[in-house]
Amino acid sequence: LLKNEHSPASSVTYIHSFDVWWGRRTTMTYLHHLLLLFFISGSSLIIKYTDAAADAANVFFSTISDADKQPYTTWLTTDNAASYDRSIFLSTTADPTKGMATFWKITGDDFHVAFATMATGWAAFGIAESGGMFGADVVSFTTADPTVLVDGYILDNRQVRVDTNSQDWTLISSTVEDGWIIVEATRKLDTGDTQDNTIRNDSELWGPPSRIIAAWGDMEFVSYHGDNRARASVRFFADPSSSSSESDVLLDVLEKKSDGYFDVVHDAYDIPAQTTTYKYLCKSFDELKDQFVGGGSNTDVIMIGATPIITKEARQFVHHYIVTAIPSCKNSGNEGIDYFTREHIYGWTPGDHGMVLPDNVGFPLFDSGTNQAILIEMHYNNPKKISGITDFSGARFHYTSTPRQYDAGIIQLGDPFLGLRGVKINDGFTQHDFTCDGKCSSQFLDEPVTVIMERLHMHKTGTRMVNEVVRGGEIVHTAKVEVFDFDQQGAFQPQQDSYQLQAGDKFRTTCYYKDGTVFEEGSQDEMCIGYMFYYPAAKTIAGFPFVCPYPGDYPGQFPCEAKYKSTDLSDYDGLGRIFGTPGETQETTTTSTTEATTTSTTTEATTTTEYTTTTPSTTTDATTTTTTAGATTTVSPYLCTGT
């Protein structure tokens, strides 16, 4: 509380304004964003609300002296800096005090960004499909040519290719001073360029955040960054008063909307010194009820979201896990699997911060004989066979005691139960289709249901995945990941709007692999599973959850089953990728097109094989002329070469 001691109207009080998030069981408080600056002149008090993004950014680069930080702090006082709504510090994994300060705002159809870092040669910012370099749309700046930005993209390798369709970034300003690079730029949210990633509205928390990456260096051209790299998940369209951190946003919402939470975690599990381990962690209602308000008596438990608990010591070993509600913990291990009594409610893979359901949707728990226990099937990957690691990981489930309008459900497609177990995947590029005909959805759906999110799961040799809804011979919805990267998003969640499914809809789940191994449970093996989160939940008369798996050697055991077909592709073009190809229009997530009777193919840009990778000083490749902010430059088709 601040009191104006300099004004005759001394009874007037002014309050510091900031956002506060209180941890339910901790005393930790997060304070950020809005500062009030007071300027006293005679008897008048002038209050200036400085921009939240610029004020928050004052604390970035905390270990750098004020003198060394002068170019950055000077820029923060400019009108341009004050115009940005949000900011975040992208820190390196090697040193959390080093990184890139990033600012943004959205006005109409335009995306405005500024990024600042300590470097003398170059800086780059990217919109990443999965959270890493693969499938990223990148804009680069070099101090050698400070009037030019270069629009580029990255496919399955770490080579930045120049966008040959159009250069869509406009340079607003650049500062190169005393070891600092500060760049301001703008582009359209949707450029219509197949070599760009569209910036979509990410404000709904049941949808995925936007994923951004950054890198910088001191060489005169874009080159290997070493530890000078960073990444984050952000909500570009979130309320400017909220945190920029995706995990903070999720926790904030879950804390506000839940009545409590309960944890299902290992008490102390010693990870075996073997390559692949599946551990089944099960907790019954009786074991968990002490965590509920009032001890769980006469309390409805409706799950509205979940967040992962991954201990630091075990982080490199936890490959993924899936969570199901089951009748009891009796025979809950692999040998006791009964797929008909397990209902999928959550899953975690690397890169996932958690899940929040819409305000009118929830998963009821412990309200019937089929969901009296929570089972976490945890997959450990320990290729170096390290011993002595004890794990306490698991999941936190946030719940409300107030029933919600709709029950949530998850449709499982493709091969969720490993009907292809032991089947070898051929070398080269291969395509694997799982088709579920319209009779399946007709069995489950009496009325349309709403799909709110999808997740696409493969392992390390997966390279692209598509989930399609076909209605009346036309593809009415497509969810896809163009450049799959398990290390970033093991269960990729596409950015998309909610949509409806109808009785008679057909599903086609397609996984593409490069030099695949075998369909199995191990981390080094492969899977192909599509998940659809939807409401209201639908079941058959017998109570079977909505699944359409490939049955393998045991046909007839599921209410409906998928057909499977594999195809060897002659080359890269068979992947049918849109991102990175020549063209003017990027395919949107939701489409309505005529279903093809054969797998469609899209020719990759011919520049892929035409350009050589000589050193920058002796480049003799074909070149591209780029005009940005009134300047014209000639750039090589690859921004960097090297190994």
N, C-alpha and C positions, 0 to 999 in steps of 0.2 A: 504494500500500500504506500503510495507516494503522495506527499502533501506539498502543495505549493507554498513555500515559506516566503516567496518573493512577491507574491501578489496581495493586494489589499483584501481580495476575496479569499482569505486564507482558509475559509471553511470548505472550499472546493477541493475535492479529492480526485485523484486520477489513479487508475489501476493498470498495472502491467497486464497485458493480454498475452496469453499463450495457450496452446493446446496441452492438455494433461492426460496422460494415460496411467491409471492406477492398476498395478498388478493385484489380482484378487488375494493372493497369498503371500505377497511380498510387500516391502515398504519402498520398493524402487519406483521412482517417478521419472517420467520422461518429459522434459520441458523443451519446447522448440517453437520456432517460427517467428511470431510477431513481436517486434520490439517497438517501444514508443520513444522517440527522441524529443527531448524538451529543449526549447530555445527561449531563454528569458530575455525580454527586451522591455525595460522600464517596468510598468505595472501589468504588462500583458504577457500571457503565457501562450505560446504557439506550439501546437502539437502536430508533429509530422509523422504520419504512418509510413514508415519505410517498407519497401517490398519484402514480403516474407522470404522469398527465395534468396535475395541478396543478403538479408540479415543472417539467415541460417548459414550462408556460405562464408561468413566471416570466421567461423570456427574451423573451416577446412584448412588443410596444410598446417596443422597445429604445431608441428615441431620446427617449422621454418621461421626464422627471425623476421621481425617487422621490416627490417631494412631489405632483406632478400625477397620479401613478399610484396614489395611496394608496387610493381607493375600490376599485380593481381588486385590488391586492395584499391588502387587508383581506378581500375576498371569497374570495380563494384560500385563506385560513386556515380557512374555515368547514368544517364537516363535509360539507355538501352538495358543495362544490368537491372535497373529497378523495374523494368517492364515484365520480367519473367515471373510466372506464377509459382513454379516449383524448382527445387534443386536437390541434387543428391551427390554425395562424394563416392566415386567409384574407386575403392581402395585396392591395392595389389594384395595378393595372398602372402607375399613375402614380407611386406611391411605395411600394416594398416594405416600408417600416417602418410604414405605416399600414394599418389593416384591422380585422378582427373576429376575436377569439379564440373558438373554438368547441370545446365539450366534449360528449361523449356516452357513454352506456352503454346496454346492452340487458339487460333482466331479463324473462325469459319472453316474453310477447307485447307488452311495453311498450318504447317508445323514449323515452329521456330525453335532453334536450339543454339546454345552457346556452350563451348567446352574450353577449359583452361587447364594447363598442366606445365610442369617444369621440364622443358626439353628445348634443344637448340636446332633439331633437324626436321621433325615431322610429328604429326598427331592425327589420329583417325578415330572416328566414332561410327558405330554400326547398329542397325536394327537386326537382331539375330532371331532366326526362326526358332531354334531350340535353346539358345542361351550361350552358344559357343561360336566358333568361326564358321563351321560348316552350315551352309544355307544362309549366310549373313549378307546383308546389304550394307555397304560400307562407303563412307565419304572420307577422303584423305586430303590433308593439307601439308605442304612442305614450305619451309622458310626460304628455300631457293627460288620459289615462285609464289610469293605471298598474295598475289591477286587471283589465284586460281584454286578451285576445288575440283577434285576428281571423283566422280561417281563410279563405284565398282561393286563387285559381288564375288562371293566365294562358294564353290561347290564342294566336292568330296575331298579336295586337298586343301592345303593352306595357302593356295596361290590366289592373290587378289587380281581379278580380271577387270579390265575397264568396261563399263557399260557401253556397249556398241549400239544400243537402241537410241538412247538420248541421255544427255547430262542434265539431271533434274534438280541438282542443288544450286542455289544462288548464294554467293558470298555476300554477306552484309558488311562485315568488317573483320579485320585481322590485326592482332597486336603481336609483334615479335620484339621483345625487349628484355635484356638482362637475364637471359635463360628461360624466359617464359614464352609460351604460345597460347594465345587466346583467340578463338575463332567464333564468329557468329554467322549463322547460315539459316536458310529456309528452303522448304520444298512443299509440294502438295502432300496431303495425307495419302491420297491414292493417285499415283502418277500415271497409272495405266501402262506401266512399263513392266514387261515380264522379267526384267533383270533388277527390279526393285521389290522390296517387301512393303506391302500396304500397312499403314499405321491405322489400326482399327480402334473403335471405341472399346476400352477395356475397363469401364467403370463398374460393371457388374461383377461382384466378387466370386460368383460361381463360375465365371469364365476365367481364363488364364490371364496373367499380367503380360505386359510387353517386356521383352527381354533385350537388353542393350549390352554392348561390349565396347571396349576402348583399348587403344594401344598407342605408344609414342616412343620416340627414340631420338638420338643425337646425330645420326647420319644424314646426309643431305637428301637421300631418297628413302622411300618407305622400305624397310628391311626388317630382319628378324628382331622382335621386340624383347626377347629374354623375359625378365620378370616385370617389365613395364607393360603390364596388361591388367585389365580389370573387367568385371561384368556385374550385372545386377538385374533384378526383376522389379519393374516399376509399374505404376498405374498412370499413364499419360493423362487420362481423362478424369482422374480423381479430383475431389474437392481440393482446391489449393490449400485449405486449412489442415488437411490430413497429412499424415507422415508420408514421406516418399518411399519408405521401406515396405516392400510387399509383406514381409512377415509381421511388421508392426501393424499394418492395415488389417490383416486377417485377425490378429489377436485382439485388436481394438474392437472390431465388430463382434467377434465371438464373446468377448467379455461383456459387452453391452446387452447382447440379445439372449444370452444363456442364463440359466439359473444356477449353473455349476458345471463341473466337469469331473470325469473319472479317468484314471490312468490304467492301462493294461501294459505292464512292462515286465521284463525279466527280473527276477529277484537277484540272480547272479549266475549268468550262463557262461561257462567256459567254452569259447569257440574252438572246435576241434582243429587240429593241425592237418587238415585235408582240403582238397581243392573246393569241393561243393558239399554243403550241408544244408538240409532243410530242418528247421526246428519249429515244432508246433507249440505255441504258447496259448493256453486256454484259461480263461477265468469265468466262473459262473456268477450268477446274480448274487448268491449268498457270499461269495468271496469279495464282491465289489460293493455291496450295499452300504457298508460303512462310509464310503466316499460320497454317498448321495445326501442331499438335504433331508434331515429328519431320519437318517438311517435307511432310507429307501422304502419305509412303510407307507402304504397308500399314496405313493408318488409315481405319477406317470413319467417315463423317461423317453423323451423324443430327441434323438440325436439331430443336431442342426449343423454340425461341422466337426472336423477333426484336424489335428495337427500332429506331425511326427515328433517323436522323441528319439533322437539318435545320439548316443553318447560319443564324445570326441574320440575316445580310445578305439571304438569299434567302427567309426565312420567309414574307413576304407574297406571294411569287410562286409558291411550290410549291403547286399546287392539290390534287394527290393523285398517288399512283403505285401500280402493281400489279407484283408480282414473280412470275415464272414460271421453272421449270426447263426448259431446252431442250437439244437435242442438241449444238449448237455455236453460236458467235457468228457464223458465216457466215450472211449474209442475215438478220440478226436485227432489221433495221429494219422499218418499216411495210410496205415493198414486198415483204418476204420472209416475211410472216406465214403460218404453217402452224398453224392452231388445233389440229390433231390431235396435234401433237408438243409442245405447250406445256401444262405442268401448273402451275396456279396454286398458290402456296405462301404468299403473304403479300400484304398491301396496306396502304397508309397513307392516311389522310385527316385533316384537321384535328381535333384533340381526341383522337387515338389515342396512347397511351403505349407501346404494344407488345403482344406476344402471348407467352403461355406455354402450352405443351401439357401435358396430363395426364402423369403419371410413366410411364405405359405406352405412350405414343404419340409418334411422331416422323415427320419427313419425311426418308427416306433421300436423300442427295445423292451424285452422282458415282459411283454404283454400277452404272450401265447406260449404254447408248448414247444413251438419251433424255434424260439429265439431266446432261450434262457441262459445262453452263454456266448461269450465273444472269443473267437478263435483267430489268432494271428499266425499265418504261415510265413515264417521268415526265412529268406534265402541268404546264406552266407557264401561269400566267394573269397577263398584264401589260397590263391595259386602258389604262393611262396611257402605255404604250410607253416606259418608262424604259430608258435604256441605261447601260452601264458596270457592270452587276451580274454578278459572277463567283460561280458556285455550286460547292460541294464537298459537296452533300447526297447521301444514299443510305440504306443500311440496314446494321445490324449483325446478323449471324446467329450465334446461340449454338448450339453443337453438343456432342454427346457421342460418344465412340467406342464406346460399349457399345450394341449393337442393342437396340431396344425391342420389346415384344411385338406392337404393332400399327403398321402404316404409316398415316399420316394422308392424307386426301384432301379435296378441296373440290368440291362440286357447284355448278355455275353455272346459274342459272335466269333467266327473264325474257328480256332482250335483251342478253346480254353481248358479242355481236359486232356490235352495231348493225345488225341486219337492217332496222330502221326508219330507217336513215340517210336524212335529207332529208324525212321525213314531218312535216308541220306539226301542232302541237298547237293545238287551237281555244282561243279565249278563254273566260273563265269557268271554272267547275269542270269538270274532265274526269276520267274513269276509264279506265284502260288495263289490261286483263287478259291475262296470258300463262298458258295452261293446258297442262300436260304430262300426258298420260294415263298410265294404269298400265302400259302396255306398255313405257314407257321404263325405269322402275325394275325391271321384270321382266327386261329385257335385262342389267342390270348386277348385280343382287343375287341371289345364290344362298342367302344367309342374311341375317338382320337385321343392320343396322349402327347405330352409335350416333352421333347428332348432338350435338356438344358446344357449338357456338356458331353463330350466324347473323349476317350483316351485310346491311344493306339500303341500297342506294345510289341516290340521285337527285341532282339539282343544285338550283339556287336556286328554281325555281318549284314544286318538289315540296312537297306539304303534308301527305300521309299515305301510308303504305306498309304493306302486309300480305303476309305469306308464309304460305300455308296448306298443310297436308298432309291429304289426303282419303282415307279408307279405307272401302270399302264404302258409299259415299254419305254418310258422316259426317265432319265436320271433327274430326280427332283432335289437331291441333296448330295453334296460331296464333302467329306471331311478328309484331310490329307496332311501328310508331312512330306515335303518335297525332298529334303536332305536329312534323313534320319540320323541321329547322333545319340546313341544310348548313354554315353558318358554325361550328357547334359540333361536329357529328358527321356528316361527309360520308358515312361508311359506318356507319350506326347499328347498334349491337350491342345487341339487347334483353337484359334480365336474365331468364334462364330456366334451368330444370333441363335436363339432358341427356335425350334421349328416343331411341326406336328408330324406324328406317324399315324397312319390309318390302317385299318384292317385290309389285308391284301397286299400291303407293301412288301417288296422283295429286298433282301439285303445282299450285298456283295462286298466281301472283305478281301483285299488284295495286298500281299506282302511281296516285296522285291528284295532279293539278296545278291550280294556279290561274293563269290567264292564261299558259299555257305558251308556249314558243317553237317549237323544232324538235328532233327527235332527231338529235343530232350529237355530235362529240367536244369542242367548245368549252365553256369554262366558262359562257358565256352560254346554252348549249344544254342539252338534257336527255338523261337516261339512265334506265333502269329495270333494275336488276340485283339479284338475290338470291344470296347466297353461303351455303352450308352447309358447315361444317367437320365432318368425320365420320371414323370409323374402324370396321373396317379398310377401307383404300382399295379401291375396286372399279373394274375396267376391263373392256371387252369383250374377246373373244378376240383381236381385232385390236390391242388395246392402247390403244383410245381412252379418254380420261378421261371421268368421269361428268359430262356436260353435257347440257342440254336447252334449246337456244337457239331463238329465233325466227329462221328462215332468210332472211326477206325475199324478195329476188328470186332466191334460189339454193336452192330446196327440194331435199331429197334428198341433201345433202352431209354431214349429220350422222347418227349412228346413231339418234337420236330428236330430234324437233323440236317446239317449242311452237306452239300456235295463239294467234292474237292477236285481240283485240276491243277497240274503243274506244267509249266512251259519253259523250255530253254530259249533264252533270247540270244539273237545273233550278235548284238553289240549294245552299247550304251543307249542308243536311240530307243531301244525297246522299253526302257523304263517309263517312257511317256511323260517325262518331267516337263513342267511348264516353266518353272523358275530357271533363269539363266539362258533361255532360248531367245532368238530374235523374234520380235513381235511388238505390237503396240498395246495389247490389252492383256492384263494379268487376269487369270481365271479367278473368280470369286469363290468363296467357300460354298455358298448355296447356289445351285444352278438348276436349270430345267432344260435338259438337252435330250435328244433322241439317243436311246441306248444303242451302243455299237455291238454288233454281233461278234466282232473280233477285238482283240486288245489294240487300242489306239497307240500310235507312236508319234512322237514329235521330234523332229530333227534338231539336234543341238547346234548351237552356233558354229559355223564352219571355222571361225577363228580359233576354236579350241585346238585344232591340229595344224593350223597354218603357221602359228607363231612359235618361234624358237625361244629358248631361255638363255640368251647370252648375257654377259654382265652389262650393267647400265652404261659403262663407258664405251662399249663396242656394240651397242644394240643396232641391229640392221633389219629389225622386223618391219612388217607393215605398220603404219601408224594411224592414229586417230586424231583429228583436230577438234579441240574442245574450246568452247567460248563460255566464259563465266564472268559475271560482273564487269562486262565491257572489255575483258582481256582475252586474248587468243593464245593458246599454247599447243604445242604438239607433244603428245604423250605416247609412250610405248603401250601396247595393248596389255601388258602385265605390269602392275605397279612395282612388284618386287620379284626378284629371281632367287637365287640361292637355294639351299637345301634344308 
